[in-house]
Amino acid sequence: MMDTAGDKLGTVRDVVVQVRSAGRAPRAKGLVVELFAQHRVFVPMVRVRTISALQVTISGVLNTRRFERRETEILVLQDLVDSQVRRRGADKPSWVFDVSIRQARSHDWEIDEVALRSSTGPFARRTYDTIVDWSDIDVFVVGAGRSTREVLARMEDMKPADIARELHDMTPERREEIAAALDDESLADAIEELPEDVQVELIQALEVERAADILEEMNPDDAADLVAELTPEVAEQLLGRMEPDDAQDVRRLMTYDEFTAGGLMTPEPIILAPDDTVATALARVRVEGITPALAAMVYICRSPLEAPTGRFLGAVHFQRLLREPPSVYVSSLVDADLEPLRPEAHVSTVSRYFATYNLVSAPVVNEERQLLGAVTVDDVLDAMLPDDWRSAQMDGLAPSEAHWAADRVSRDLELRRSRSTGKGSPDGR
């Protein structure tokens, strides 16, 4: 295996795959790579740039943590090759001789075809008889128990909120078992949708290294909210195990009150330089993993282009980008009438701001006009909904009209009380 500079990093020893539901081809999650000291590590497929008969090329930093297979993961060479399977409609079993993988779409690889031999045993003959599509193979049990593997396969195409509902309804023991088998990205997305008490229980049940990895995968604002619910000792331990840049983002967000723009924002909006073009902006907007709310607006700043940035120059709406030629500089398209939020702005001020300007994303700047991050409409709704709305969602229920009415009355009473004492409204006005 080589890096993009052509330097050899190690030798590919196996492929990690995960079986999916409804007969779909197993997805390749990553490679098992042996470094020069016979130390095996995991390389996710998103790092793989090219695969040829002679070498694999990857990009990015190599995580040298020793590879440990999770319960529901299958290794192609160790588990699939020489295993017994049955073709659909066949009377006799076959043995797997080899498998091929193909790139289904960008960074997404899956098992494509299987070479089979039909001899009386896995080692009777070292040649194959036929090559078939994976869809012609009946699913077989390898590694983990069928029940756990079936749960993981069923979750493969679920939305994070649905995975969260499944986890919520499990016993704590079963929840920990499934969480241990889920990949980091899926588990992080699901945890963001769980009630706070379940979030805390689940993150504390994970090993420290895995918990830190999960926090790195979560949106920084959600990770900050979760870390704030932990004991100081546990929080500091997890932050110490996170990548320094990710931990710094979380620590910065934790300095703001939960119900302010600073506490709601994400420090990772789409930030561009003044001389970037519309074509560059649209390419950034198209990046997989950026939420629709964050993709609705790009922010133009002086260098540095990571929050806190250089001087904030303005924002450009996604629709404006679509109406302009690709070669136009984004700095010529900024919305001069959009005044950014301050980090101390209360959520009530933020919600009125969103309603006034019909926004789904908004910039947050400090006194020096540095961009600190962006608040999205989903974060505002999350802060304004009743505290137990996630628990109600887990039960498949919508908040009752009575609950909403009681919540509104409570807010009105708080406002009247603050006015009578001369302290102004909750947002400081």
Wavefront OBJ file of the C-alpha trace (Angstrom):
o trace
v 0.000 0.000 0.000
v 1.314 3.441 -0.998
v 0.513 7.023 -0.100
v -0.152 9.686 -2.752
v 3.577 10.609 -2.720
v 4.496 7.075 -3.768
v 5.981 5.981 -0.439
v 5.248 2.434 0.713
v 3.278 2.276 3.957
v 2.599 -1.432 4.429
v 0.942 -4.535 2.987
v -2.803 -5.111 2.564
v -3.692 -8.318 4.438
v -7.492 -8.361 4.351
v -10.705 -6.490 3.590
v -13.286 -5.698 6.288
v -16.877 -6.070 5.054
v -20.334 -5.828 6.586
v -23.334 -7.872 5.452
v -26.451 -5.883 4.524
v -30.126 -6.733 4.372
v -32.359 -7.953 1.527
v -29.573 -9.803 -0.247
v -27.624 -6.620 -0.993
v -23.919 -7.040 -1.583
v -21.811 -6.666 1.595
v -20.216 -3.240 1.916
v -16.445 -2.986 2.200
v -15.686 -0.887 5.294
v -11.917 -0.778 5.066
v -8.625 -2.587 4.696
v -6.474 -4.437 7.229
v -2.923 -3.234 6.575
v 0.217 -4.724 8.083
v 2.920 -2.180 8.785
v 6.557 -3.087 8.673
v 6.687 -4.243 12.297
v 3.853 -6.774 11.709
v 1.503 -4.298 13.348
v -1.932 -4.439 11.683
v -4.087 -1.307 11.418
v -7.453 -0.370 9.901
v -7.684 1.952 6.879
v -11.263 3.117 6.093
v -12.335 2.951 2.458
v -12.883 6.725 2.375
v -9.077 7.050 2.464
v -8.587 4.748 -0.533
v -7.892 6.595 -3.774
v -6.964 3.798 -6.212
v -6.848 -0.001 -6.203
v -4.903 -1.938 -8.826
v -3.509 -5.459 -9.140
v -0.157 -4.285 -7.796
v -0.895 -1.598 -5.221
v -3.407 0.403 -3.209
v -3.028 4.169 -2.856
v -4.462 6.076 0.087
v -4.551 9.707 1.186
v -4.605 11.391 4.568
v -2.970 10.498 7.877
v -2.623 6.821 8.783
v -4.094 5.887 12.173
v -1.562 3.471 13.678
v -3.884 2.120 16.368
v -3.819 -1.685 16.277
v -6.727 -3.205 14.333
v -9.394 -4.921 16.439
v -12.263 -6.583 14.615
v -15.728 -5.705 15.871
v -18.280 -8.374 16.562
v -20.265 -8.139 13.331
v -17.406 -7.428 10.943
v -16.330 -10.068 8.442
v -12.814 -10.462 7.035
v -12.749 -11.595 3.418
v -9.658 -13.803 3.557
v -10.085 -15.025 7.102
v -13.854 -15.653 7.069
v -15.232 -15.776 3.522
v -12.553 -17.589 1.520
v -12.920 -21.384 1.955
v -16.267 -20.969 3.724
v -19.239 -23.106 2.697
v -22.162 -21.396 0.965
v -25.205 -22.461 -0.993
v -26.239 -20.972 -4.329
v -29.883 -20.080 -4.682
v -31.777 -23.102 -6.021
v -28.744 -25.425 -5.743
v -28.975 -28.827 -4.047
v -25.340 -29.073 -2.991
v -23.100 -26.592 -1.169
v -20.146 -24.791 -2.715
v -16.985 -23.307 -1.266
v -15.779 -19.754 -1.750
v -12.545 -19.631 -3.722
v -12.219 -15.860 -4.153
v -14.280 -12.646 -4.191
v -14.064 -9.377 -6.084
v -15.017 -5.907 -4.888
v -16.113 -2.949 -6.986
v -16.609 0.763 -6.381
v -20.369 1.364 -6.227
v -19.933 5.134 -5.907
v -17.364 7.548 -4.503
v -15.593 5.915 -1.514
v -18.270 3.198 -1.359
v -17.066 -0.307 -2.244
v -18.960 -3.590 -2.105
v -18.513 -7.276 -2.891
v -19.366 -7.823 -6.543
v -18.739 -11.421 -7.604
v -17.804 -14.698 -5.912
v -15.666 -17.467 -7.411
v -16.969 -20.882 -6.247
v -15.800 -24.451 -6.373
v -18.172 -27.370 -5.945
v -15.757 -30.084 -4.797
v -16.346 -32.219 -1.721
v -14.393 -29.987 0.613
v -12.855 -26.541 0.849
v -9.294 -27.759 0.199
v -9.984 -30.573 -2.272
v -9.132 -28.519 -5.342
v -7.343 -25.164 -5.640
v -9.284 -23.947 -8.699
v -12.760 -22.512 -9.083
v -15.668 -23.886 -11.109
v -17.770 -20.788 -11.666
v -18.123 -17.084 -10.909
v -21.500 -15.786 -9.731
v -22.937 -12.490 -8.534
v -23.259 -12.040 -4.798
v -27.039 -11.965 -5.219
v -26.885 -15.665 -6.211
v -25.483 -16.595 -2.790
v -27.684 -17.410 0.178
v -26.645 -15.412 3.233
v -24.463 -17.391 5.569
v -23.458 -16.837 9.190
v -19.862 -15.813 9.821
v -18.430 -14.450 13.057
v -21.188 -12.845 15.125
v -24.471 -14.429 16.073
v -27.219 -14.154 13.480
v -29.437 -11.931 15.614
v -26.836 -9.204 16.037
v -25.796 -9.400 12.416
v -29.403 -9.170 11.255
v -29.973 -6.085 13.419
v -26.908 -4.431 11.881
v -28.017 -5.373 8.380
v -31.489 -3.946 9.031
v -29.994 -0.707 10.323
v -27.818 -0.286 7.241
v -30.400 1.793 5.347
v -32.138 3.396 8.330
v -32.080 7.101 9.032
v -30.202 8.120 12.219
v -33.466 8.913 14.035
v -34.783 5.417 13.300
v -31.551 3.780 14.490
v -31.815 5.890 17.638
v -35.375 4.674 18.209
v -34.236 1.056 17.859
v -31.399 1.618 20.339
v -33.700 3.431 22.756
v -36.110 0.485 22.880
v -33.364 -2.054 23.694
v -32.209 -3.128 27.120
v -29.003 -1.362 28.214
v -27.042 -4.571 27.692
v -28.388 -5.129 24.174
v -27.923 -1.432 23.339
v -24.261 -1.637 24.313
v -23.834 -4.797 22.251
v -25.279 -3.212 19.105
v -23.428 0.067 19.708
v -20.151 -1.837 19.901
v -20.876 -3.378 16.489
v -22.042 -0.208 14.687
v -19.485 1.793 12.738
v -18.422 5.098 14.274
v -20.305 7.342 11.851
v -23.641 5.516 12.205
v -23.384 5.386 15.994
v -22.440 9.070 16.234
v -25.402 10.103 14.064
v -27.756 7.939 16.137
v -26.472 9.242 19.481
v -27.248 12.800 18.364
v -30.911 11.763 18.075
v -31.174 10.080 21.505
v -32.434 11.718 24.725
v -29.648 13.198 26.826
v -29.831 10.603 29.590
v -29.466 7.753 27.078
v -26.637 9.604 25.323
v -24.725 9.849 28.584
v -25.404 6.228 29.516
v -24.265 4.954 26.128
v -21.117 7.065 25.750
v -19.989 6.080 29.256
v -20.525 2.389 28.443
v -18.032 2.556 25.561
v -14.304 2.120 25.946
v -12.572 5.481 26.302
v -10.841 5.324 22.911
v -14.077 4.383 21.126
v -16.053 7.057 22.978
v -13.509 9.683 21.914
v -13.794 8.489 18.304
v -17.584 8.810 18.474
v -17.370 12.363 19.819
v -15.037 13.254 16.936
v -17.625 11.972 14.447
v -20.476 13.943 16.048
v -21.322 17.514 15.111
v -19.176 19.703 17.393
v -22.181 21.446 18.956
v -23.870 18.112 19.748
v -20.615 16.721 21.107
v -20.214 19.786 23.329
v -23.742 19.357 24.712
v -23.037 15.704 25.497
v -19.651 16.326 27.112
v -21.242 19.044 29.270
v -23.569 16.387 30.758
v -20.653 14.180 31.880
v -18.754 14.478 35.129
v -15.712 16.781 34.852
v -13.351 13.824 35.270
v -14.946 11.765 32.486
v -15.300 14.793 30.221
v -11.636 15.700 30.582
v -10.569 12.111 29.975
v -12.536 11.938 26.723
v -11.400 15.359 25.531
v -7.811 14.317 26.199
v -8.216 11.281 23.910
v -9.805 13.238 21.039
v -7.838 14.722 18.166
v -6.561 18.145 19.339
v -8.486 20.133 16.701
v -11.767 18.340 17.454
v -11.285 18.716 21.202
v -10.500 22.417 20.778
v -13.791 22.968 18.917
v -15.742 21.234 21.686
v -13.977 23.145 24.466
v -14.647 26.448 22.686
v -18.356 25.707 22.343
v -18.604 24.698 25.997
v -17.594 28.234 27.042
v -20.941 29.564 25.803
v -24.302 29.243 27.474
v -26.377 26.397 26.045
v -29.241 28.682 24.958
v -27.174 31.278 23.100
v -26.002 31.524 19.505
v -22.512 30.525 20.655
v -23.847 27.412 22.348
v -25.985 26.468 19.344
v -23.506 27.088 16.516
v -21.269 24.677 14.671
v -17.660 25.854 14.147
v -17.468 24.110 10.760
v -19.578 26.081 8.232
v -18.512 26.501 4.598
v -15.861 29.243 4.679
v -14.327 30.708 1.508
v -11.692 33.299 0.643
v -12.644 36.533 -1.185
v -10.943 35.380 -4.393
v -12.711 32.013 -4.503
v -15.139 31.603 -7.388
v -18.744 30.472 -7.647
v -17.456 27.177 -9.067
v -15.353 26.613 -5.928
v -18.296 27.482 -3.686
v -20.636 25.054 -5.447
v -18.016 22.309 -5.244
v -17.814 22.820 -1.467
v -21.606 22.814 -1.154
v -21.763 19.468 -2.977
v -19.434 17.722 -0.513
v -21.132 14.643 0.919
v -21.794 14.920 4.631
v -22.616 18.641 4.699
v -26.181 19.043 5.921
v -28.732 20.878 3.731
v -28.969 23.637 6.336
v -25.203 24.290 6.339
v -25.107 24.065 2.541
v -27.696 26.850 2.262
v -25.106 29.577 2.838
v -21.365 30.111 2.424
v -19.311 32.623 4.406
v -16.588 34.860 2.996
v -13.675 35.676 5.309
v -10.091 36.835 5.313
v -7.425 34.278 6.169
v -7.286 32.133 8.267
v -10.284 30.231 6.905
v -10.952 28.122 10.007
v -13.033 29.436 12.898
v -12.222 31.795 14.442
v -11.400 33.230 11.024
v -9.925 36.467 9.834
v -12.313 39.366 9.293
v -15.806 38.269 8.268
v -16.796 39.932 4.974
v -20.286 38.565 4.454
v -22.451 35.623 3.444
v -23.716 34.349 0.101
v -26.954 32.406 -0.254
v -26.834 29.104 -2.141
v -29.564 30.262 -4.546
v -27.499 33.329 -5.465
v -24.591 31.019 -6.354
v -26.851 29.079 -8.725
v -27.781 32.239 -10.602
v -24.214 33.448 -11.261
v -21.504 32.386 -13.778
v -18.920 29.915 -12.369
v -16.025 32.363 -12.786
v -17.509 35.161 -10.650
v -15.748 35.902 -7.342
v -17.926 35.105 -4.327
v -16.815 38.323 -2.615
v -18.865 40.284 -5.175
v -22.050 38.452 -4.162
v -22.179 38.958 -0.385
v -25.462 39.946 1.222
v -24.612 43.342 2.688
v -27.955 43.633 4.500
v -27.476 40.505 6.643
v -26.112 41.563 10.036
v -24.464 38.565 11.775
v -25.396 37.245 15.203
v -23.308 37.734 18.319
v -22.383 34.614 20.320
v -24.182 35.852 23.452
v -27.537 36.316 21.627
v -30.289 34.358 23.425
v -32.178 31.670 21.506
v -35.306 33.825 21.524
v -33.371 36.544 19.682
v -31.912 33.963 17.306
v -35.352 32.532 16.472
v -36.749 35.992 15.669
v -33.670 36.659 13.522
v -34.305 33.470 11.512
v -37.986 34.322 11.099
v -37.278 37.917 10.070
v -34.757 37.043 7.351
v -36.294 33.658 6.328
v -33.028 31.817 6.978
v -31.974 28.238 7.621
v -28.371 29.176 8.487
v -26.818 32.307 9.993
v -23.286 33.566 10.837
v -21.999 34.173 14.368
v -19.149 36.686 14.827
v -17.265 38.167 17.777
v -16.380 41.785 18.538
v -13.392 41.624 16.158
v -15.730 40.537 13.312
v -14.164 37.091 13.215
v -16.503 34.310 12.132
v -16.924 31.867 15.024
v -19.413 29.510 13.382
v -22.937 29.233 12.059
v -26.287 28.477 13.657
v -28.710 26.293 11.672
v -32.467 26.180 11.984
v -32.473 22.614 13.321
v -30.317 23.743 16.263
v -32.763 26.573 16.986
v -35.749 24.213 16.906
v -33.922 21.754 19.152
v -33.375 24.487 21.749
v -36.972 25.742 21.609
v -38.741 22.377 21.807
v -39.737 21.001 25.239
v -36.897 19.335 27.141
v -38.363 15.844 26.735
v -39.225 16.045 23.019
v -36.636 13.399 22.101
v -38.097 10.991 24.650
v -41.560 11.570 23.164
v -40.136 10.952 19.713
v -38.589 7.665 20.877
v -42.079 6.546 21.907
v -43.422 7.412 18.462
v -45.449 10.298 19.904
v -45.704 13.965 19.044
v -45.816 16.495 21.906
v -49.430 16.980 22.916
v -51.242 20.252 22.358
v -51.583 20.544 26.112
v -47.842 20.210 26.535
v -47.231 22.934 23.973
v -49.821 25.182 25.592
v -48.275 24.686 29.019
v -44.851 25.448 27.612
v -46.139 28.658 25.983
v -47.820 29.773 29.191
v -44.587 29.132 31.074
v -42.653 31.305 28.644
v -45.258 34.096 28.853
v -45.133 34.023 32.661
v -41.339 34.202 32.577
v -41.519 37.213 30.259
v -44.086 39.021 32.430
v -42.093 38.285 35.556
v -38.906 39.691 34.011
v -40.733 42.841 32.881
v -42.246 43.406 36.289
v -38.809 43.268 37.900
v -37.359 45.625 35.314
v -34.816 43.091 34.056
v -36.122 42.972 30.510
v -36.903 39.923 28.432
v -34.896 36.694 28.601
v -32.745 37.783 25.662
v -31.582 40.891 27.469
v -33.735 43.437 25.642
l 1 2 3 4 5 6 7 8 9 10 11 12 13 14 15 16 17 18 19 20 21 22 23 24 25 26 27 28 29 30 31 32 33 34 35 36 37 38 39 40 41 42 43 44 45 46 47 48 49 50 51 52 53 54 55 56 57 58 59 60 61 62 63 64 65 66 67 68 69 70 71 72 73 74 75 76 77 78 79 80 81 82 83 84 85 86 87 88 89 90 91 92 93 94 95 96 97 98 99 100 101 102 103 104 105 106 107 108 109 110 111 112 113 114 115 116 117 118 119 120 121 122 123 124 125 126 127 128 129 130 131 132 133 134 135 136 137 138 139 140 141 142 143 144 145 146 147 148 149 150 151 152 153 154 155 156 157 158 159 160 161 162 163 164 165 166 167 168 169 170 171 172 173 174 175 176 177 178 179 180 181 182 183 184 185 186 187 188 189 190 191 192 193 194 195 196 197 198 199 200 201 202 203 204 205 206 207 208 209 210 211 212 213 214 215 216 217 218 219 220 221 222 223 224 225 226 227 228 229 230 231 232 233 234 235 236 237 238 239 240 241 242 243 244 245 246 247 248 249 250 251 252 253 254 255 256 257 258 259 260 261 262 263 264 265 266 267 268 269 270 271 272 273 274 275 276 277 278 279 280 281 282 283 284 285 286 287 288 289 290 291 292 293 294 295 296 297 298 299 300 301 302 303 304 305 306 307 308 309 310 311 312 313 314 315 316 317 318 319 320 321 322 323 324 325 326 327 328 329 330 331 332 333 334 335 336 337 338 339 340 341 342 343 344 345 346 347 348 349 350 351 352 353 354 355 356 357 358 359 360 361 362 363 364 365 366 367 368 369 370 371 372 373 374 375 376 377 378 379 380 381 382 383 384 385 386 387 388 389 390 391 392 393 394 395 396 397 398 399 400 401 402 403 404 405 406 407 408 409 410 411 412 413 414 415 416 417 418 419 420 421 422 423 424 425 426 427 428 429
